[in-house]
Amino acid sequence: MTLDQNQVRKVFLEGLRFCKWLLYSGATGLLVGAVAAAFHLGIDWGAELRGEHPWILYFLPLGGIAIVLLYRLSGMEKDQGTNLVLIAVREAEPMRAACPPPSPPCLAPPSPLCCSPWRWSAWG
């Protein structure tokens, strides 16, 4: 069986497409893996902090109040969360949600001003 030049070109282009997507998926895997590892380390750090300082649990209500205030300041008092996404997909309409203000930098973990995954872990 002989392949003409057009068929060889198609096979070559398919191989290039495969390599392109292999590189994209590898890069995505590395990025997501690095983020997951950092998240894991942050969760471990938060659990260790709570273990070393059990009195920090008394600040959980303050953390809850800070979260409620952040929701009210950003205009997301009646936020439906994931349900808003599901409704938007079902109705084929764009989501209409208030845009929260930019996240402030982490000041002192577990600061209520820190908008990061580690803050949520530190506040329970």
Beta strands, then each sheet from edge to edge (+ up, - down):
end
